[in-house]
Amino acid sequence: HTQGFLVKAVDNILRLDWSAMRVPPAMLMAEMGGMVTAITELKDKRLVMLLDVEKVLAETGHFDSDELIFKSVQPITQQNRTVFFADDSSVARNQISRTLDAMHVKHLSAINGRQAWVELAKMADYAESANLPLKNLLQVILTDVEMPEMDGYMLTRKIKADKRFNGIPVLMHSSLSSASNKQLGKSVGVDEYVPKFEPQKLSQTLARLLA
């Protein structure tokens, strides 16, 4: 099915690079009820806030609280599997966590691409110092597309350019699921592309990558 988000009017259309977006201060996030995932300041000093549309859809559609969605997720038979995921939406992070928990898969996470790259680089450094293949510690990386400071495309480029991550597939998990978005993902090296809010499809794809 298709979900829509209707607004009364559009005041301005802005073209901004994701590297210009910043994670909002904790005070602002609390004040806005977690509805803002990124902010940036324009040249005229106006503040632009990015709305977490996924949170709006989750609260209006109530699909994130439907236990039946996650009950159909099957645990994997392999042990000691770990997935690292990056997403700026608290709703998406919660859904991914619940999916991985139902699969009995360990997981680590970050709230944007830049934080993800810092943490992934630390893991790679540790594996290198311990003389271990990184894929022994981490089996799949999952990333959103649109995130402040560093988007999923740039994160994927960095991962694919670093030979320490060889053999670790990157799964792109996004509400942007058109053919053009999937093609752009493939062009930067994404191994799999799964639309958001489909835990069953996500778990099936992860199970195949973790086998």
N, C-alpha and C positions, 0 to 999 in steps of 0.2 A: 504494500500500500504506500501511498505518497502523503507526506505531511506538509502542510503549508504554514507560513507565518505571515499574517496580514497586518500591515501597519496603516495608519490613517493617511499619512503623507510623507514624502521625502523632502527634506530641507536642502541637503547637499549630498553630492556623491564625491567621495574622496578616494584617491588612489595613493595608498601608503605601502611601503615595503615592510614586510614582517620584521626585519631587523630594526626598524624604527619603533616598534611596539615594545612596551615594557610591562613586566609583571606589576600589577597594582599593589600599593602598600596595603598591609594587613588591615589598617584602620578603614581604608576605603572599601575593601572587600567586605568587611563586617557591616559597614554602613549600608552598602548596597545589597546585603543579603546574599552574597556570593554570586550575584548576577553579572558581575564584570570580570572578565578574564584578562584584559590587557588595556593599557592606556598609552597615549602619546600626546605630546604638546605640539601644536601647530606654530608656524612662524609668528602669528598674531597673538600668541600666548593662550589661545583657547585650548581647552583640554578635550581630547576625544577619548571616549570610553567604549570598549568593545563588549557588546552584550553576549552572554553565554546562551545562545539560542537553544542549545541542547538541553540546558536546564529548564528553559521555558517550556519546551516541548515535553520534557519528562514530567513536569508538574501539571501541565494541562492534559496530557494524554495518559498519565499514570502508568506508562509501560515499564518504567524502571522499578516499580514496586511489585510487579507481577511475579510471584514466586514460581508460577508454572513455567515461565520462560526459562528459568535456570534449572528447574527439576529435570528437564529433558537433556541437560548437558551430562555427558558420560565421562567418568574418570578414566584417565589413561592407565595403561598397565606398566609403563616404564616408571622407574623411580629416579629421584634426584634430578629432575628437570627444572630449569629456571628460565623464566621469561622476563626481559626488561622492557617496560613500556613507557612511552611519553605521551601525555595529553594535558592540555591546559584546562579542560572541562572537568569539574569535580564529578559531574554525573557520569561522564564517560569513564573516568578512572574507577569509579565505584562499580560500574557495570563490568569493566574488564577484570577487576579484582574478584568480583563474584563469580565470573565465568571461570577464571583460573583456579579459584578455590574449589569450585565444583569439579574441576578436572584433576584436583590434587596436584597442582603444579605450583612451585614456589615462584614468587615474583618480587621484583623491585621496580620502582617507578620514579618519574620526574615530571615536573609541571610544564616544561617547555623543552625545545630542542637543545638550547644552550646548556641547561642544567643536565640534560641527558648526556650530552657529549662529554661534559666534565666527569660525570660519574662513570661512563663507559670507558673513558681514557684511564681512569683510576683502576678499573678492573683489569684493563689490558696491561697496565704497568705492573700490577700485582702478579698477574699470570706470567709475565715475562721474567720478573725477578724470581719467581718460584720455579721457573723452567717448565711451565705447564702450558699446553695449548689452551687458549682462551675458551674454545668451544667445550672444554671439559667443565667449565664453570658456568657458562651461559650458552643456551641452545637457540634462542630466538629473540630478536629485537622487534618490537611492535611500536609503530609511531603514527600519530595523528598527522594531518597535513598542515593546517593553519594553527600556528602557535607563536606567541610573542618571542622576540629576540632571535630565534632561529626556527625556521619552519621545518616540516618533515622532509622536504626535498633536499635542503641543505644538509640536514642531519644524515640522510641516506648517502649523499655524495661523500661526506667525510668518512662514514663507516666503510664504504666501498673502496675508498682511496687508501685505507690503512690495512695492510696485509695481515695484521694481527687478528682482524675480524673475518679472515677467510673461512668459509665453511659455516658461517652463522647467517641464516637467512633473515632478511628484513621484510616484515609484513606491514603494509600500510593500511590503516584502519581509519576511515574517514566518512563523513556525511557527504563529501564531494565524490560522487561515484559515477560520474558520466564517463563516456568512452575517452574523451579528451583528457580527463583527470587521470584515468588509468594509464593512458599512453604516456603522459608526463611522468608518472611514477616509474614506469618501466624504463624510460629514458635515463633516469638517474640511478637505476640498478635495483629497484624494488623487486622482490621475488614473488610476493603475493599481494593482492589487493582485496580487502573485505569491507563492504559497507557497514556503517555503524548501526547499532541497535538491532543486530541479528546475532545474538549469543550462540545460537545453534550452529550457524554457518562459521562463526569465528572459532568455536571450539573444534569443529570438524577440520578446519584448515590448520589450526594449531596442532591438533593431534597428529596430522599427517607430517607436519614439519618436525615434530618432536619425536617421531618414531625412530 
